[in-house]
Amino acid sequence: MSPPAPRAWQRMLSGRRLDLLDPSPLDIEIADIAHGLARVARWNGQTAGPHVFSVAQHSLLVEAVGRHLTPGCSGPQGLELLLHDAPEYVVGDIISPLKAAIGDSYKGVERRLLAAVRRRFGLDAPSPAFARLVKRADRIAAHVEAVHLAGFSEAEAARYFGRPEVLTPGILALVEPWPTAQAQARYLDRFETLTGTAP
């Protein structure tokens, strides 16, 4: 008798059972995403401050930077920015050097999860131009985080993440790490605002 196949699903607090290799949009809930991302640390937790800088907070920063770059950003475009790292609620935040070493197997899982997230929330795949904007906003956010939280010099941050962008004080305030519950609540609030589902 052959051994059972390895488990490829994760049970969520909502009760959903998400297959990581073949994710169904029906098993994706925004409450699970917000809960998970608020508990995933950016920079492997190697950041200054009394709280981790979570992927949930990073996502809010990226959305704010994206809107700064494109002031006429629509609700669905803002949602694309907010959800750009949503797969990390189940696969974690793997730092870029390790992603490069792991290669396509990790990227394939991440792509399938993001596609399922988009289907769940009614988003089309972004246009190439908007996908480039998301990547640019992500790099700008990473530059700010690297300097303010992760101990990089400006020169190091510029080398790895590109030149800095002049950002408003309101955007820069998003780099101050929040407690987990606050990051989770603010992520969920922003999702509800962007989707028009706020109570």
C-alpha atoms as one frame of an Amber mdcrd trajectory, in Angstrom:
protein
   0.000   0.000   0.000   1.499   3.321  -1.054   1.810   6.139   1.506  -0.763
   8.936   1.311   0.086  11.930  -0.859   1.666  14.800   1.053  -0.843  17.357
   2.314  -0.915  20.398   0.034  -3.673  22.365   1.745  -3.889  24.659   4.729
  -6.895  25.122   6.977  -7.780  28.750   7.616  -9.363  30.252  10.705 -12.479
  30.909   8.620 -12.794  27.143   8.235 -11.760  27.197   4.575  -9.308  24.569
   3.360  -7.071  26.160   0.732  -5.208  23.909  -1.696  -1.861  25.618  -2.196
  -1.116  23.846  -5.489  -4.573  24.252  -7.044  -6.225  27.113  -5.141  -9.923
  27.739  -5.596 -11.281  31.296  -5.344 -14.130  29.826  -3.278 -11.659  29.030
  -0.495 -10.249  32.556  -0.250 -11.602  35.003   2.343 -10.385  38.557   2.934
 -10.516  37.988   6.721  -7.990  35.147   6.346  -5.749  37.300   4.133  -5.809
  40.232   6.576  -5.201  37.934   9.546  -2.300  36.154   7.859  -0.554  39.185
   6.351  -0.690  41.070   9.666   1.318  38.212  11.179   3.932  37.851   8.425
   7.051  39.941   9.045   8.804  41.802   6.262  12.598  41.535   6.124  12.492
  38.246   8.077  11.681  40.336  11.140  15.035  42.155  10.991  13.497  45.606
  11.434  13.768  48.311  14.057  10.956  49.046  16.472   8.851  47.283  19.092
   6.627  45.579  16.467   7.364  43.649  13.294   6.700  45.482  10.065   4.031
  43.254   8.588   3.171  42.449   4.995  -0.280  43.900   5.711   1.281  47.259
   6.564   3.670  47.011   3.600   0.647  46.431   1.335  -1.020  49.586   2.641
   2.218  51.471   2.011   2.438  50.142  -1.558  -1.162  51.151  -2.238  -0.474
  54.665  -0.922   2.709  54.943  -3.016   0.842  53.694  -6.098  -1.826  56.351
  -5.620   0.911  58.961  -5.184   2.395  57.908  -8.534  -1.017  57.698 -10.253
  -3.467  60.069  -8.523  -6.373  58.980 -10.745  -6.042  55.376  -9.631  -9.406
  53.546  -9.749 -10.890  51.378  -6.989  -9.938  48.104  -8.754  -6.424  49.429
  -9.368  -6.111  50.350  -5.690  -7.293  46.846  -4.828  -4.658  45.349  -7.148
  -2.018  47.355  -5.288  -3.378  46.323  -1.885  -3.545  42.633  -2.822  -0.226
  42.443  -4.679   1.358  40.338  -1.896  -1.827  38.498  -0.853  -0.322  35.013
  -1.543   2.056  35.610   1.355  -0.802  35.012   3.797  -0.149  31.315   3.174
   3.386  31.083   1.761   5.040  33.764   3.909   7.340  36.586   2.840  10.438
  35.053   1.313  13.190  37.631   0.864  14.251  38.348  -2.729  17.670  36.595
  -2.598  16.010  33.352  -1.478  13.221  33.679  -4.070  15.908  33.905  -6.754
  17.579  30.764  -5.406  14.313  28.790  -5.231  13.275  29.842  -8.721  10.221
  28.843 -10.717   8.664  26.336  -8.323   7.962  29.043  -5.741   6.939  31.591
  -8.363   4.431  29.140  -9.835   2.696  28.641  -6.485   2.656  32.395  -5.907
   1.214  33.104  -9.380  -1.578  30.546  -8.989  -2.526  31.920  -5.577  -2.586
  35.508  -6.843  -4.725  34.485  -9.830  -7.206  32.814  -7.442  -7.246  35.935
  -5.230  -7.989  38.104  -8.261 -10.840  35.819  -9.350 -12.266  35.798  -5.819
 -12.478  39.588  -5.732 -13.441  40.179  -9.354 -10.151  41.611 -10.584  -8.801
  41.121 -14.080  -5.078  40.627 -14.517  -3.564  44.132 -14.657  -2.429  45.660
 -17.909   1.342  45.487 -18.512   1.579  49.228 -17.773  -0.246  48.917 -14.456
   1.733  45.784 -13.522   4.878  47.879 -13.996   3.383  50.580 -11.752   2.720
  47.989  -9.008   6.336  46.804  -9.239   7.595  50.391  -9.109   5.447  51.192
  -6.062   6.678  47.974  -4.418  10.326  48.904  -5.034   9.804  52.447  -3.711
   8.169  51.028  -0.577  11.048  48.569  -0.180  13.556  51.421  -0.469  11.805
  53.396   2.281  11.522  50.320   4.530  15.158  49.380   3.914  16.425  52.781
   5.065  13.938  53.493   7.864  13.607  49.993   9.301  16.142  47.476   7.998
  19.471  49.249   8.513  20.348  49.952   4.851  22.232  53.083   3.889  20.665
  55.287   1.211  23.350  54.120  -1.243  22.643  50.434  -0.532  18.906  50.934
  -0.863  19.369  52.761  -4.169  21.569  49.944  -5.479  19.053  47.206  -4.680
  15.686  48.960  -4.963  16.270  51.927  -7.259  16.309  55.636  -6.655  14.166
  57.074  -3.853  10.934  58.937  -4.511   9.881  62.124  -2.728   6.872  61.032
  -0.659   4.418  62.959   1.477   4.646  62.896   5.287   1.352  60.969   5.336
   2.834  58.167   3.245   6.079  58.103   5.243   4.037  57.769   8.446   2.941
  54.333   7.178   6.485  53.057   7.773   6.112  53.246  11.574   5.378  49.608
  12.558   1.979  48.911  14.079   0.809  46.220  16.495  -0.605  43.155  14.757
  -4.248  43.912  15.550  -3.932  47.447  14.158  -2.284  46.244  10.933  -5.004
  43.633  10.463  -7.841  46.090  11.119  -6.435  48.815   8.877  -5.841  46.358
   6.025  -9.404  45.096   6.300 -10.759  48.661   6.518  -8.889  49.661   3.382
 -10.179  46.608   1.517 -13.740  47.481   2.515 -13.281  51.087   1.399 -11.886
  50.060  -1.978 -14.631  47.501  -2.582 -17.490  49.566  -1.163 -18.254  46.893
   1.419 -17.642  48.976   4.550 -20.501  48.594   7.060
